[in-house]
């Protein structure tokens, strides 16, 4: 059903400071977007591991992991399956123009947010 981690979103007190820290760990900046204000995406230099999306907290947010996202090929089918399994708080799928992705959010029994994500070019037949 769901397997590979696509990305982990971390909310931090200072995105620029965290970006510098990620570079010290050997991560490379993939891109900068305007998602959640200024957001950075970092990937391991060796290509092994998930992407980290980093942005500065705002409003009622607090620093920490916002969500873990899993890459999927058929987001419509996965969303339907989550609904059939009676998974809580499903929202989506919907397009996020700033990242070029289609996502569905859902929550585990403790309220932690998870996400399935499909890149727009991968979602050609899916509500993209």
SEKOL-581094 format. One record per atom (N, C-alpha, C, O): atom name; residue in one letter; x, y, z. Coordinates in steps of 0.1 Angstrom, whole numbers, always signed. Layout:
# residues N
  atome  residu     px     py     pz
     CA       A      X      Y      Z
...
//
This chain:
# residues 128
  atome  residu     px     py     pz
      N       X     +8    -12     +0
     CA       X     +0     +0     +0
      C       X     +9    +13     +0
      O       X    +10    +19    -10
      N       X    +14    +16    +11
     CA       X    +23    +28    +13
      C       X    +36    +23    +17
      O       X    +38    +14    +26
      N       X    +47    +28    +11
     CA       X    +60    +24    +15
      C       X    +70    +35    +16
      O       X    +72    +40    +27
      N       X    +77    +38     +6
     CA       X    +88    +47     +6
      C       X    +85    +61    +11
      O       X    +75    +67     +7
      N       X    +93    +66    +20
     CA       X    +91    +80    +25
      C       X    +96    +90    +15
      O       X   +107    +89    +10
      N       X    +87    +99    +11
     CA       X    +90   +109     +1
      C       X    +97   +121     +8
      O       X   +107   +126     +4
      N       X    +91   +126    +19
     CA       X    +97   +137    +26
      C       X    +92   +138    +41
      O       X    +82   +132    +44
      N       X   +100   +145    +49
     CA       X    +96   +148    +62
      C       X    +96   +163    +64
      O       X   +106   +169    +61
      N       X    +85   +169    +68
     CA       X    +84   +183    +70
      C       X    +87   +187    +84
      O       X    +81   +181    +94
      N       X    +97   +196    +86
     CA       X   +101   +200   +100
      C       X    +98   +215   +101
      O       X   +103   +223    +92
      N       X    +91   +219   +111
     CA       X    +89   +233   +114
      C       X   +100   +237   +124
      O       X   +101   +230   +135
      N       X   +107   +248   +122
     CA       X   +118   +252   +130
      C       X   +116   +267   +134
      O       X   +108   +274   +128
      N       X   +124   +271   +144
     CA       X   +124   +285   +148
      C       X   +130   +294   +138
      O       X   +127   +306   +137
      N       X   +140   +289   +130
     CA       X   +147   +297   +120
      C       X   +151   +288   +108
      O       X   +161   +281   +110
      N       X   +144   +289    +97
     CA       X   +146   +281    +86
      C       X   +160   +282    +80
      O       X   +167   +273    +76
      N       X   +165   +295    +80
     CA       X   +179   +297    +74
      C       X   +189   +290    +83
      O       X   +199   +284    +78
      N       X   +188   +291    +96
     CA       X   +197   +285   +105
      C       X   +197   +270   +104
      O       X   +207   +263   +104
      N       X   +185   +264   +102
     CA       X   +183   +250   +100
      C       X   +189   +245    +87
      O       X   +195   +235    +86
      N       X   +188   +254    +77
     CA       X   +194   +250    +64
      C       X   +209   +249    +65
      O       X   +215   +240    +59
      N       X   +215   +258    +72
     CA       X   +230   +258    +74
      C       X   +233   +245    +82
      O       X   +243   +238    +78
      N       X   +225   +241    +91
     CA       X   +228   +229    +99
      C       X   +227   +217    +90
      O       X   +235   +208    +91
      N       X   +217   +216    +81
     CA       X   +215   +205    +72
      C       X   +227   +203    +63
      O       X   +232   +192    +60
      N       X   +233   +215    +59
     CA       X   +245   +214    +50
      C       X   +257   +209    +58
      O       X   +265   +202    +52
      N       X   +258   +212    +71
     CA       X   +268   +206    +79
      C       X   +267   +191    +80
      O       X   +277   +184    +82
      N       X   +255   +186    +79
     CA       X   +253   +171    +80
      C       X   +255   +164    +66
      O       X   +254   +152    +65
      N       X   +258   +172    +56
     CA       X   +260   +167    +43
      C       X   +248   +167    +34
      O       X   +248   +160    +23
      N       X   +238   +174    +37
     CA       X   +226   +175    +28
      C       X   +228   +187    +19
      O       X   +236   +196    +22
      N       X   +222   +186     +7
     CA       X   +223   +196     -3
      C       X   +209   +202     -6
      O       X   +199   +195     -5
      N       X   +208   +215     -8
     CA       X   +196   +222    -11
      C       X   +191   +218    -25
      O       X   +198   +219    -34
      N       X   +179   +212    -25
     CA       X   +172   +209    -38
      C       X   +165   +221    -44
      O       X   +167   +224    -55
      N       X   +158   +228    -35
     CA       X   +151   +240    -40
      C       X   +146   +248    -28
      O       X   +145   +243    -17
      N       X   +142   +260    -31
     CA       X   +136   +270    -22
      C       X   +123   +273    -28
      O       X   +122   +277    -40
      N       X   +112   +273    -20
     CA       X    +99   +276    -25
      C       X    +92   +287    -15
      O       X    +98   +290     -5
      N       X    +81   +291    -19
     CA       X    +73   +300    -10
      C       X    +62   +293     -3
      O       X    +53   +299     +3
      N       X    +63   +280     -2
     CA       X    +54   +272     +6
      C       X    +56   +275    +21
      O       X    +67   +273    +25
      N       X    +46   +279    +28
     CA       X    +47   +282    +42
      C       X    +57   +294    +44
      O       X    +65   +293    +53
      N       X    +56   +304    +36
     CA       X    +66   +315    +36
      C       X    +78   +310    +28
      O       X    +76   +306    +17
      N       X    +89   +311    +34
     CA       X   +101   +305    +27
      C       X   +103   +291    +32
      O       X   +104   +289    +45
      N       X   +104   +282    +23
     CA       X   +106   +268    +26
      C       X   +118   +263    +19
      O       X   +120   +266     +7
      N       X   +126   +254    +25
     CA       X   +138   +248    +19
      C       X   +136   +233    +18
      O       X   +130   +227    +27
      N       X   +140   +227     +7
     CA       X   +140   +213     +6
      C       X   +155   +208     +5
      O       X   +162   +213     -4
      N       X   +158   +199    +13
     CA       X   +172   +193    +14
      C       X   +172   +178    +12
      O       X   +163   +171    +16
      N       X   +182   +173     +4
     CA       X   +183   +159     +1
      C       X   +197   +155     +5
      O       X   +206   +163     +5
      N       X   +199   +142     +9
     CA       X   +212   +137    +12
      C       X   +221   +138     +0
      O       X   +217   +135    -11
      N       X   +234   +142     +2
     CA       X   +243   +144     -9
      C       X   +245   +131    -17
      O       X   +248   +131    -29
      N       X   +244   +119     -9
     CA       X   +247   +106    -16
      C       X   +234   +101    -22
      O       X   +234    +90    -28
      N       X   +223   +108    -21
     CA       X   +210   +103    -27
      C       X   +203    +93    -19
      O       X   +192    +89    -23
      N       X   +208    +89     -7
     CA       X   +201    +78     +1
      C       X   +194    +85    +12
      O       X   +200    +90    +22
      N       X   +181    +84    +12
     CA       X   +173    +90    +23
      C       X   +162    +99    +18
      O       X   +162   +103     +6
      N       X   +153   +103    +27
     CA       X   +142   +112    +23
      C       X   +146   +126    +22
      O       X   +156   +130    +27
      N       X   +138   +134    +15
     CA       X   +139   +148    +14
      C       X   +134   +154    +27
      O       X   +124   +149    +33
      N       X   +140   +165    +32
     CA       X   +135   +172    +44
      C       X   +130   +186    +39
      O       X   +138   +193    +32
      N       X   +118   +189    +42
     CA       X   +112   +202    +39
      C       X   +112   +210    +52
      O       X   +107   +205    +62
      N       X   +118   +222    +52
     CA       X   +120   +230    +64
      C       X   +114   +243    +62
      O       X   +116   +250    +52
      N       X   +106   +247    +72
     CA       X   +101   +261    +72
      C       X   +100   +267    +86
      O       X    +99   +259    +96
      N       X   +100   +280    +87
     CA       X    +99   +287   +100
      C       X    +85   +286   +105
      O       X    +76   +288    +97
      N       X    +84   +283   +118
     CA       X    +70   +282   +124
      C       X    +63   +296   +123
      O       X    +70   +306   +124
      N       X    +50   +296   +123
     CA       X    +42   +308   +123
      C       X    +29   +305   +130
      O       X    +25   +293   +131
      N       X    +23   +315   +135
     CA       X    +10   +314   +141
      C       X    +10   +304   +153
      O       X    +18   +306   +162
      N       X     +1   +294   +153
     CA       X     +0   +285   +164
      C       X    +10   +273   +163
      O       X    +10   +264   +171
      N       X    +18   +273   +152
     CA       X    +27   +261   +150
      C       X    +38   +262   +161
      O       X    +41   +272   +167
      N       X    +44   +250   +163
     CA       X    +55   +249   +172
      C       X    +66   +241   +165
      O       X    +63   +233   +156
      N       X    +79   +243   +169
     CA       X    +89   +236   +162
      C       X    +88   +221   +164
      O       X    +83   +216   +175
      N       X    +91   +213   +154
     CA       X    +90   +198   +155
      C       X    +86   +193   +141
      O       X    +85   +200   +131
      N       X    +84   +180   +141
     CA       X    +80   +173   +129
      C       X    +65   +176   +126
      O       X    +56   +173   +134
      N       X    +62   +182   +115
     CA       X    +48   +185   +111
      C       X    +42   +173   +105
      O       X    +30   +170   +109
      N       X    +49   +166    +96
     CA       X    +43   +154    +90
      C       X    +54   +146    +83
      O       X    +64   +151    +80
      N       X    +50   +133    +81
     CA       X    +59   +124    +73
      C       X    +50   +121    +61
      O       X    +39   +117    +62
      N       X    +56   +122    +49
     CA       X    +49   +120    +36
      C       X    +55   +108    +29
      O       X    +67   +106    +29
      N       X    +46   +100    +23
     CA       X    +50    +88    +15
      C       X    +47    +91     +1
      O       X    +36    +95     -3
      N       X    +56    +88     -8
     CA       X    +54    +89    -22
      C       X    +46    +77    -28
      O       X    +48    +66    -24
      N       X    +36    +81    -36
     CA       X    +27    +70    -42
      C       X    +26    +73    -57
      O       X    +27    +84    -61
      N       X    +23    +63    -64
     CA       X    +20    +64    -79
      C       X     +6    +68    -82
      O       X     +3    +76    -91
      N       X     -4    +62    -74
     CA       X    -18    +64    -78
      C       X    -25    +70    -65
      O       X    -31    +62    -57
      N       X    -24    +83    -64
     CA       X    -29    +89    -51
      C       X    -44    +88    -50
      O       X    -49    +87    -39
      N       X    -51    +87    -61
     CA       X    -66    +85    -60
      C       X    -69    +72    -54
      O       X    -78    +71    -45
      N       X    -62    +61    -59
     CA       X    -65    +48    -54
      C       X    -61    +47    -39
      O       X    -68    +40    -31
      N       X    -50    +52    -35
     CA       X    -45    +52    -21
      C       X    -55    +59    -13
      O       X    -58    +54     -2
      N       X    -60    +71    -17
     CA       X    -69    +78     -9
      C       X    -82    +70     -7
      O       X    -88    +70     +4
      N       X    -87    +64    -18
     CA       X    -99    +56    -17
      C       X    -97    +44     -7
      O       X   -106    +41     +0
      N       X    -85    +38     -8
     CA       X    -82    +27     +1
      C       X    -82    +32    +16
      O       X    -87    +25    +25
      N       X    -76    +44    +18
     CA       X    -76    +49    +32
      C       X    -90    +52    +37
      O       X    -93    +49    +48
      N       X    -99    +57    +28
     CA       X   -113    +59    +32
      C       X   -120    +46    +35
      O       X   -127    +45    +44
      N       X   -117    +35    +26
     CA       X   -123    +22    +29
      C       X   -119    +16    +42
      O       X   -126     +9    +48
      N       X   -106    +19    +46
     CA       X   -101    +14    +59
      C       X   -105    +23    +70
      O       X   -101    +20    +82
      N       X   -113    +33    +68
     CA       X   -118    +42    +78
      C       X   -107    +49    +86
      O       X   -108    +51    +98
      N       X    -97    +54    +79
     CA       X    -86    +62    +85
      C       X    -92    +75    +88
      O       X   -100    +81    +80
      N       X    -87    +81    +99
     CA       X    -92    +94   +104
      C       X    -87   +106    +96
      O       X    -76   +106    +90
      N       X    -96   +116    +95
     CA       X    -92   +130    +91
      C       X    -86   +130    +77
      O       X    -76   +137    +75
      N       X    -92   +123    +67
     CA       X    -86   +124    +54
      C       X    -90   +137    +47
      O       X   -102   +140    +47
      N       X    -80   +144    +41
     CA       X    -83   +156    +34
      C       X    -75   +155    +21
      O       X    -63   +154    +21
      N       X    -82   +154    +10
     CA       X    -75   +154     -3
      C       X    -81   +142    -11
      O       X    -91   +136     -7
      N       X    -75   +140    -23
     CA       X    -63   +147    -28
      C       X    -66   +161    -33
      O       X    -77   +164    -38
      N       X    -56   +169    -32
     CA       X    -56   +183    -37
      C       X    -42   +187    -42
      O       X    -32   +182    -37
      N       X    -42   +196    -51
     CA       X    -30   +201    -57
      C       X    -24   +212    -49
      O       X    -31   +221    -43
      N       X    -11   +212    -47
     CA       X     -3   +223    -41
      C       X     +5   +230    -51
      O       X    +16   +225    -55
      N       X     +1   +241    -57
     CA       X     +8   +247    -68
      C       X    +22   +251    -65
      O       X    +31   +250    -73
      N       X    +25   +255    -52
     CA       X    +38   +260    -49
      C       X    +49   +249    -49
      O       X    +60   +252    -50
      N       X    +44   +236    -47
     CA       X    +54   +225    -47
      C       X    +52   +216    -59
      O       X    +61   +208    -62
      N       X    +42   +218    -67
     CA       X    +40   +210    -79
      C       X    +36   +195    -75
      O       X    +39   +186    -83
      N       X    +29   +194    -64
     CA       X    +25   +180    -60
      C       X    +10   +180    -57
      O       X     +4   +190    -55
      N       X     +5   +167    -57
     CA       X     -8   +164    -53
      C       X     -7   +157    -40
      O       X     +1   +147    -39
      N       X    -15   +161    -30
     CA       X    -14   +154    -17
      C       X    -27   +150    -11
      O       X    -38   +156    -14
      N       X    -27   +141     -2
     CA       X    -38   +137     +7
      C       X    -32   +136    +21
      O       X    -22   +130    +23
      N       X    -38   +143    +30
     CA       X    -34   +143    +44
      C       X    -44   +134    +52
      O       X    -55   +132    +49
      N       X    -38   +128    +63
     CA       X    -46   +119    +72
      C       X    -39   +119    +85
      O       X    -28   +123    +86
      N       X    -46   +114    +95
     CA       X    -41   +113   +109
      C       X    -41    +99   +114
      O       X    -50    +91   +111
      N       X    -31    +96   +123
     CA       X    -31    +83   +130
      C       X    -40    +84   +142
      O       X    -45    +95   +145
      N       X    -41    +73   +150
     CA       X    -50    +73   +161
      C       X    -47    +84   +172
      O       X    -55    +88   +180
      N       X    -34    +88   +172
     CA       X    -30    +98   +182
      C       X    -31   +112   +177
      O       X    -27   +122   +183
      N       X    -35   +114   +164
     CA       X    -36   +127   +158
      C       X    -24   +132   +151
      O       X    -24   +143   +145
      N       X    -14   +124   +149
     CA       X     -2   +128   +142
      C       X     -6   +128   +127
      O       X    -13   +119   +122
      N       X     +0   +138   +120
     CA       X     -4   +140   +106
      C       X     +6   +132    +97
      O       X    +18   +132    +99
      N       X     +0   +125    +87
     CA       X     +7   +118    +77
      C       X     +2   +123    +63
      O       X     -8   +130    +63
      N       X     +9   +120    +53
     CA       X     +6   +125    +40
      C       X    +10   +115    +29
      O       X    +21   +108    +30
      N       X     +2   +113    +19
     CA       X     +7   +106     +6
      C       X     +8   +117     -4
      O       X     +0   +127     -4
      N       X    +18   +116    -13
     CA       X    +21   +126    -22
      C       X    +25   +121    -36
      O       X    +31   +110    -37
      N       X    +21   +128    -46
     CA       X    +24   +124    -60
      C       X    +28   +136    -67
      O       X    +22   +147    -66
      N       X    +40   +136    -74
     CA       X    +44   +147    -82
      C       X    +35   +149    -93
      O       X    +29   +139    -98
      N       X    +32   +161    -97
     CA       X    +22   +164   -108
      C       X    +25   +156   -120
      O       X    +15   +151   -127
      N       X    +37   +155   -124
     CA       X    +40   +148   -137
      C       X    +37   +133   -135
      O       X    +34   +126   -145
      N       X    +37   +128   -123
     CA       X    +34   +114   -120
      C       X    +19   +112   -119
      O       X    +14   +101   -120
      N       X    +12   +123   -117
     CA       X     -3   +122   -114
      C       X    -11   +126   -126
      O       X    -22   +131   -125
      N       X     -5   +124   -138
     CA       X    -11   +129   -151
      C       X    -26   +125   -152
      O       X    -34   +133   -157
      N       X    -30   +113   -148
     CA       X    -44   +109   -149
      C       X    -52   +112   -136
      O       X    -63   +109   -136
      N       X    -45   +117   -126
     CA       X    -51   +119   -113
      C       X    -55   +133   -110
      O       X    -46   +140   -106
      N       X    -66   +138   -112
     CA       X    -71   +151   -107
      C       X    -60   +161   -106
      O       X    -60   +170    -97
      N       X    -50   +161   -115
     CA       X    -39   +171   -114
      C       X    -42   +184   -122
      O       X    -33   +193   -122
//
